[in-house]
Amino acid sequence: MDKFMDRPWFLRFTALALAIILFFSVKAEDEKTNGSSIGEAVDIIKGVPLEVYYDEENYVVTGAPKTVDVTIKGPSSLVQSAKLLRDFTLKVDLRPELLGRHTLKIQTENLSDKLDVKLEPGTVEVLYEEKITQTFRVDPELNERLLAEDFNVVKMEVEPARIEVTGAKSVIEAISFVKVSATGDKGINKSFNQKARVRVLDRDLNKLDVKIVPEEVTVKVEIEEYNTEVPIVLRQRGIAGEDVTIDSIYTDAKTIRLHGPKKVLDSIKEIVVDVDISKIKESGSLELNVQKPKGVSQISLDKIRVNITATVKSVEDPPEVSMDPADVENVTKEFKDIPVDVRGLDSRFKSVFREPENGMVDLTVTAKPDVINALSIANFKVSVDASKTDSEGEYIYPLIVEAPENIAWKLSEDEVTMEVKLA
């Protein structure tokens, strides 16, 4: 027997057997150890809502996150159930706290004690404040680069014009702007109404977390084309009848508003309306058309009423000047270049003679020789009465002569033509 055990192959076989037994023994122990941990699991539940309890009617809480990430570790069945059902609650309770700033630990509710729970974040820093409500005016705005060329914003209105903003006292006190923006496609060329949301901003234009009533308002935008106002000028055309003297021509419409491209309107200084005096038989009024200038899209008046004052000479009236050529005792003398004085013209205007251009007339006088010899130009005053002229234009005025008595006289012109302009 001893000899059998002393043989080398026996020893080798024994060592191999012991090694095999040891291997299976260690393997079994590992399997036993691993088996004890098969029921454990770890998972992260993201975006779990955080409940904040406080008196919502009178107070406001700011600073609390909307959601929290939850890491849970424990038995696999409990981990899977919590993740799928999410039947637990994360909360902070401010009801027993005083107003002010607080750092609070987030509490869990309805999670198994067998689970190891980790929250991110685990605590929150909040501001617990009084809730207040204030009324603010809403300011409308529109990016004018959206307007078509030569169009402008005339007026913008908001309905309702004022809104109520509710929030934490510190937030309400930080409000600098309450705005609503109207918008549209580029090339806006007409008025429009639009509903839009109100924005409440601080001085750095950051949006503030507040409650707005109403959240939407109506913006009314009035758009119009570029326009300007120019004077209306009456211009006389034609020649008055032989027995008719035009004393004045005027209109109550002093100005007219033009709409159109800025370049076109800036070149128009006045609107001229022609008055044909050859058809005037007596004083009265006429309705005349206003011609729209080329390039102008719209005018405020397409017709104006023109008032005319005229003097009609009667055939029974005696002649103003009596010259009896049969009176051989009288002599005649001509006084040349007597200036015509313009009287009564409003200081807003200035006048320029068109006919005669030099504003002078000649006066032929007939009288006894001794009277003639005593006369000079200084004895005669020739004038026109422009006191009823109240607008620019070209006018014909009858001449008025102041002369000594006991003479007969005759003018080279019975009337003069003048252009009246703004001074």
C-alpha positions, 0 to 999 in steps of 0.5 A: 500500500505504501509503495502504491501511494509513493508512486508519482502518478498517484500523487499527481492524480490526488493533486488534480482531484483536490484542485477540482474539488477546490474549484467547484467549491469556490464557484458555488460560493460565488453563485451563492453570493451573487444570488443574494443581490439579484433583487436590487435595482437603481434608477433615476426618475426625471422631472417629478413635479414639486408641490409647494403648499402655501396660501395661494390667495394672498401670497406668492412663492418664487424660486422653487423649481418646477420639477425635481430628479429622483434617484431611487435604489432598492428592491427591483420590484419597488423601483420599477413600481415607483418609476411606472406609477409615479404615485409619490409626492415631492413637496415643500410646505410654507404654510407655517413659515413667515414671509421672507426668504427660506431654505427648505428641504424637499420632503417625499410622501408615499415612497417605500421605506425600503427605497434609498432616495436621493433628490436633485436638488435636495433643498430649495431657496424660495421667497415667500411674499405678499401677493398684490394686484396693480393696474397698468396702461398698455403701450402699443408698438409696431416696427415701422420697417414693416410699413410700405414706403411713404406710409406712416403710423397716424395713431395706435390704440389698445382696447382695453387700454389698461390691464391688471397685473398680479404677482409678488410685491417685489416683482410688481415693483420691478415692472418698467414696461407693459407692452403689446406688439402689432405685427404683419407682413412687410409692406403694410399700407392700410389700417388694421386691428389685431389681437396680441398678447401683453408682455410685462417686462423689467427695465432690462426687458426681461419677462416677469412671472406675473398673472395678466388679466386680460392676457390678450388685447386688441391693437388698433393701428391707423395707417395713412400715406405721407401727406402735406397741406398746401395753400389754395391759390385762385387765379383769374383767367379771361377778361371781365365783361365791359360793364362788369368790374371784379371787386374781389374773388375769394374762397373759404377753403384756404388750404388742401391736404395732399396724399402721395409719395414724399418726393412728389408732394415736397415739390408741390408748393400750392394748388392753383384753381382757375376762375374764368371771369369772362362768364361773371355777370354779377356777384355770387358764388361758383363751385369749381373743380380742383384738379389732382396733380400728377403723382398725387394719390388723394386730395382732401377737396375735389371741389371748392366754392369761390365767392365773387364780388362784382360791380355792374355798371348801369347804362343809365349812370352818367359818365364818371368823367365829363369832357366837353370838347366844345368848351373852347375855353378849357385846356388839356394837360397830361400827367404821366407816370402817376404811381398806383397805391395799393391800399388795405392789403393784409400784411400777410401778402405782398403784391406785384403789378402785372399790367401795367408792369411798372404800376404807373398810369397816365392822367389827362386833365381838362380845366380852365387854363389858370386851374391847369397851370396850378396843378401838379402830380401831387394833386392826384392820388391813384389807388386800388382797394385790396382790403377784401383780398384774403388769398393768393392769386391774380386779381384785377382791381378798378382804379380809384382817383382822388383829384381836385374839384372843377376839373375833368380827367381821364385815366390811361387805364381803368383797372390794373392787374396784380398778383398777390403772394404770401409775404 
